[in-house]
Each structure stands twice: as structure tokens, then as C-alpha cells.
Amino acid sequence: MKLLDIVSDLKTNSYPGRGIVLGRSGDGKRAVLIYFIMGRSVNSRNRIFVETGDGIRTEAFDPAKLTDPSLVIYHPVRVYDGHAIVTNGDQTETIRDNMLAENSFHTSLLKREFEPDAPNYTPRISGLVQPDGSYKLSILKTLDGDPSCCCRYFYEYDKPIAGAGHFIHTYKCDGEPIPSFEGEPKLVAIEGTLVEYANSIWNALNADNKVSLFGMTKDIKTDETERIIINKYR
């Protein structure tokens, strides 16, 4: 099994956009979650991650520069009853609320589609880590840039592999308009401690475009968690 080096992959891509990594630590004992955001506009770059009681939210670093909060201010991570939800938008709430009402991750996202930010139509990416460490990923995007059709893709990983995970991001690369992510989530290596792994990803992101990164691990047996937040502007 060949694992992709996420650091090398990111160093060759100036704008993967927002990204999610879910997987398992090298010793197989901890579920791993990484979420990062990037930005090209002042509005997108003017953000930080702030920890909340059940996860994190985005916040304007300089409130005076916030021009449109609709697609940039949200809760990327919500944790409840041993589950961790991570997304690149307000679909975090859709997933949590529907799962609390005994609906599924899949059913929740049938209610949503890509972002209405023409001409990019940014995909909505979402992930769910379950109490046993198994995980799911999803991407909602246009059909080759055509907003008249929403394509919904779901990926489930019921037996995570120690030292490996899956990486999905919103954009294939930079462009005008920005092309959406293509293919299945990438199988990547997960190495070192949370701090080491999170910093290696952060350092690989384009210096001009990177904004914030959140990382979390959870012990599968004890539920003990470790978290890290890295903000460019704090």
C-alpha cells in the first residue's frame, strides 16, 4: 500500500482551498482530524479559529475588514457524544441537528449543495469521525462547473489503518474560476505527534494563502482528546 506524502503534495499546490484529513495515528490508538482554511480575498484571509466548548468557530481577525460573513463565519468542528463533525461551512449544523434527530450523515447532506459563490461554486466538504474511530467523508460539487446539477459523493472507512488517513480539499488548484477537487479522497500517511503532524501540514501550505489550521486526536478507548490551533494572524 503506497501512502501519499501530504507535505510534498501541498508544497506543489498553491491553492487547495479548505482541506480535511481524517485517519488514525501511527500506533493505531488515536483518531486523527485535521482541518485547514486558505484564502485569496481580504474577506477570506481575515479569519482566525477560536475554540468553543464543543469544537471551533471562525472569527474575523479584524472586524472592520469583514465585508460578507455568509460563507466565511461558521463552526467548522462540532463534537458530541463521541462524534466529531468537520466541514467547510454551515452544513456542520445541518449534520449535527439531523444526527441528533436520528438521521444519518448521508441523509443530512442530501439537503445541501455546493456554495452559491459563482463562478467558483466552491464544493462543500464534510467529515464525520465516529466513536470507534471509523470515519466518513463527503463532497458536494457541480457537474464539471455546471450549477444546474449537484453531484454528491460519499466515502466510508469502517476499518482505519494505523498511520494512514484520507485527505480531501475543495479545489484542485488555483485558477479563474477555481477548479473543484477531482477524484476520491487521497490516501495519505499520518506520522508523528499531533503537534508535529499539524505543523508539517501548516508549513507546507502556501505562505500567502494559508489562514488557519485545527488539529485534534482522540484516544479510541479513553476518549481523551488533544487539540491544536494555528492562526496566521494571531
Residue pairs with C-beta under 8 A, 6 or more apart in sequence:
1 161
1 164
1 187
2 187
3 163
3 164
3 187
3 188
3 189
4 167
4 186
4 187
4 188
4 189
5 188
5 189
6 21
6 167
6 186
6 188
6 189
6 200
6 201
6 204
7 200
7 201
7 203
7 204
8 204
9 167
9 186
9 188
10 16
10 201
10 204
10 205
11 204
13 173
13 206
14 173
14 174
14 206
14 209
15 38
15 40
15 171
15 173
15 174
15 178
15 206
15 209
16 38
16 169
16 170
16 171
16 173
16 181
17 37
17 38
17 88
17 122
17 169
17 170
17 171
17 178
17 181
18 35
18 36
18 37
18 38
18 88
18 125
18 169
18 170
19 34
19 35
19 36
19 125
19 167
19 168
19 169
19 170
20 33
20 34
20 35
20 86
20 87
20 88
20 125
20 126
20 127
20 137
20 167
20 168
20 169
21 32
21 33
21 34
21 35
21 165
21 166
21 167
21 188
21 190
21 201
22 31
22 32
22 33
22 34
22 86
22 127
22 129
22 135
22 137
22 157
22 165
22 166
23 31
23 32
23 135
23 160
23 161
23 164
23 165
23 166
23 188
23 190
24 30
24 31
24 32
24 133
24 160
24 161
24 162
24 163
24 164
24 165
24 190
25 31
25 32
25 162
25 163
25 190
25 217
26 162
26 163
26 190
26 191
26 192
27 162
28 162
28 163
29 219
29 220
29 221
30 133
30 217
30 218
30 219
30 220
31 84
31 129
31 133
31 135
31 160
31 217
31 218
31 220
32 165
32 190
32 194
32 197
32 215
32 216
32 217
33 77
33 84
33 86
33 127
33 129
33 214
33 215
33 216
33 217
33 218
34 197
34 198
34 201
34 213
34 214
34 215
35 76
35 77
35 86
35 88
35 213
35 214
35 215
36 201
36 202
36 205
36 210
36 211
36 212
36 213
36 214
37 44
37 47
37 58
37 76
37 88
37 211
37 212
37 213
38 44
38 205
38 206
38 209
38 210
38 211
39 45
39 46
39 47
39 209
39 211
40 174
40 209
42 65
42 67
43 65
43 66
43 67
43 68
43 72
44 72
44 211
45 209
45 211
45 232
45 233
46 60
46 61
46 62
46 65
46 66
46 233
47 58
47 59
47 60
47 61
47 72
47 73
47 211
47 212
47 233
48 58
48 59
48 61
48 211
48 212
48 231
48 233
48 234
49 56
49 57
49 58
49 59
49 76
49 212
49 213
49 214
49 229
49 231
50 56
50 57
50 58
50 59
50 229
51 227
51 229
52 75
54 78
54 79
54 80
55 75
55 76
55 77
55 78
55 79
55 84
55 85
56 75
56 76
56 77
56 214
56 229
57 73
57 74
57 75
57 76
58 72
58 73
58 74
58 75
58 76
58 212
59 73
60 66
60 69
60 73
61 231
61 233
61 234
66 72
66 73
71 89
71 115
71 117
71 122
74 87
74 89
74 90
74 92
75 90
75 92
75 93
76 86
76 87
76 88
76 92
76 214
77 84
77 85
77 86
77 92
77 214
77 216
78 84
78 85
78 92
78 93
78 95
78 96
79 85
79 225
80 96
80 100
81 131
82 130
82 131
82 223
83 99
83 128
83 129
83 130
83 131
84 128
84 129
84 216
84 218
85 92
85 95
85 96
85 99
85 126
85 127
85 128
86 92
86 126
86 127
86 128
86 129
87 95
87 124
87 125
87 126
87 127
88 122
88 124
88 125
88 126
88 170
89 115
89 124
91 108
91 109
91 112
91 124
91 126
92 126
94 108
94 109
94 111
94 112
95 105
95 108
95 109
95 126
95 128
97 108
98 104
98 107
98 108
98 111
99 105
99 108
105 126
105 128
105 136
105 138
105 154
106 138
106 154
109 124
109 126
109 138
109 140
109 152
109 154
110 152
112 124
112 140
113 124
113 140
113 150
113 152
114 121
114 122
114 123
114 124
114 140
114 141
114 142
114 147
114 150
115 121
115 122
115 123
115 124
118 147
119 145
119 177
120 177
120 178
121 141
121 142
121 145
121 147
121 177
121 180
122 170
122 171
122 178
122 180
123 139
123 140
123 141
123 170
123 171
123 180
123 181
124 138
124 139
124 140
124 141
125 137
125 138
125 139
125 168
125 169
125 170
125 181
126 137
126 138
126 139
126 140
127 135
127 136
127 137
127 138
127 168
128 135
128 136
129 135
129 218
130 136
131 223
132 220
133 160
133 218
133 220
134 156
134 157
134 158
134 159
134 160
135 156
135 157
135 160
135 166
136 154
136 155
136 156
136 157
137 154
137 155
137 157
137 166
137 168
137 185
138 152
138 153
138 154
138 155
139 152
139 153
139 168
139 181
140 150
140 151
140 152
140 153
141 150
141 151
141 153
141 180
141 181
142 149
142 150
142 151
142 180
143 149
143 150
143 151
145 177
145 179
145 180
155 166
155 184
155 185
157 166
163 189
163 190
163 191
164 187
164 188
164 189
164 190
165 187
165 188
165 190
166 185
166 186
166 187
166 188
167 185
167 186
167 188
168 181
168 185
168 186
169 181
170 180
170 181
171 178
171 179
171 180
171 181
172 179
172 180
172 181
172 182
173 179
190 197
191 197
191 200
192 200
194 215
194 216
194 217
194 226
194 227
194 228
195 215
195 228
197 215
198 213
198 215
198 228
198 230
199 230
201 213
202 210
202 213
202 230
205 213
210 232
211 231
211 232
211 233
212 229
212 230
212 231
212 232
213 228
213 229
213 230
214 227
214 228
214 229
214 230
215 227
215 228
215 229
216 225
216 226
216 227
216 228
217 225
217 226
218 224
218 225
219 225
